[in-house]
């Protein structure tokens, strides 16, 4: 290495490349020096270029040796002349800390060296040079750091933008998934397995709702009537409800009517057992039973407005209530946000002015336990009877299809009033509680309840204000129930002490007596029953007829309008009359029973034969108004038969008799057939 001779700079570079392939950091000789150290100690001026090359490529500049043997210290403190370009090369290729340590730590020796060589006039120039160069390097590093930070920020912004785009895509996909699932649930086409998988993958948003229906996924699952896998459906609803604290899913009124999940559950029931379990889950998770919709209707009230009710669900709602008389309607509407679940007003009224207990009494529920539970919660049986007697509890219960005596006794014991002091001003509600019970055709315990009412002082003297119907009229109209005759005897015995307005012979506004309705509607009428009415209660079959507008309406005439005509009953009526000509002329318009029966829908030839043979009714009698016989009227009737027309012709009626409009029965019959044929063709 000491005898190397170099001719050109290119040869030196090639030589350095060859040397770098070997281990130039390997130590040699007695002093244990590396190739770089040996080269820097040499005084040969021809090796200055090689020194630069070794400084550029050597990794041994900061090698740990003694202070005198470090390559930088050898370069600075050596006897070789120190040039500016060599110093710049040193600063460019060495860490600044190493350079400054080697220069400033031994600044005394360095200053002495620089004075000897006279390359720098003083130490200040050298320090200025080094500091300027150092600050420039520091600026470059700062700029590099700033550029790196800017690059990082740009990359972070780009990453955030990409993340936001991905999140927006995910949100759109979640919205699409949730809305499609909501529509499937409303159409009863949901797939519960896919819903559960999408919830695990977090690909469904529980807050999204359909714009048309304004229902979220929880509402749609409640409204779905699909009953395939209710256990899985309950699991999904539990997962949704468990997220209530973080996402506030319950008690959301997002639809048009502001229905909550309890409103929807109370309105639409899949199965009764599933509805009760779901209601328990919602109430435990924080659903408010006191929440109201736009009409100030609670879930309990809404459930009682449905056609069918769930008794277990009502029991669950009642168990969530402690006191029912704390809140009024005004307080409830103004302070509905500050209501606890334990303070719930069961006397809350709606537009129909009915309480919850009144709505409950309307339904066909004969569970005495529920009635007792309502009463334990503070319900009073006498609630609105002073303002509207037709909304009294007994009145409502008697309107039901099958009221029971036990429920009526329970309500009576807790203050329900049987006596109806005032009637409602509305015409459709002008009926007392006893009349409503009598008109109820499906009541199985009607006789026992009527008997209970009569023992407890029911008022029998009340009449309806418009038509003056009394209790006997209504009883004879709805006479086809078990033990009707015993019930009629009870009422007739009670009405003996009353005025003459309420008895078996009293007439209504159209001059019809209870006997008229009895002969028309009672299917099990018999001769002994009629004899009992005549002998025991003074029923007058002869003079007891309705006469209004010049028309005599006998009870026997009501019997002729029935389909199940029995000649024995008609014979009993006729036997009570002294003569048989009472049906020959029944109005001032010179009409008889043949004219009246010819207009009816159900025409039986036996009735005409009986009237002609037994009652001596004239066939050829003409009315004063139209100059028509019964044959004219029969030919105009849609339900006439050829047997009746033949009966009239065989017994002497003239088929060519002209009426007031100069038409014969044959003309009327032909015109009627032609009109029917034209209507049929047009149809």
QUICORLIN-V305300 format. One record per helix or strand. SS is the DSSP state (H for helix, E for strand). FROM is the first residue (numbers start at 0). TO is the last residue. If there is no record, write none. Layout:
# QUICORLIN-V305300
{{SS & FROM & TO} {SS & FROM & TO}}
This chain:
# QUICORLIN-V305300
{{H & 8 & 20} {E & 27 & 27} {E & 32 & 32} {H & 34 & 40} {H & 44 & 56} {H & 66 & 68} {H & 70 & 76} {H & 83 & 92} {H & 95 & 103} {H & 106 & 116} {H & 122 & 185} {H & 191 & 199} {H & 216 & 222} {H & 229 & 241} {H & 243 & 246} {H & 260 & 266} {H & 271 & 284} {H & 298 & 303} {H & 310 & 318} {E & 322 & 322} {H & 328 & 333} {H & 335 & 337} {E & 342 & 342} {H & 355 & 361} {H & 367 & 375} {H & 388 & 390} {H & 392 & 398} {H & 404 & 412} {H & 426 & 428} {H & 432 & 438} {H & 445 & 454} {H & 470 & 476} {H & 483 & 493} {E & 506 & 506} {E & 512 & 512} {H & 513 & 520} {H & 526 & 536} {E & 545 & 547} {E & 550 & 552} {H & 554 & 559} {H & 566 & 575} {E & 586 & 586} {H & 592 & 596} {H & 604 & 613} {H & 629 & 635} {H & 641 & 649} {H & 664 & 681}}
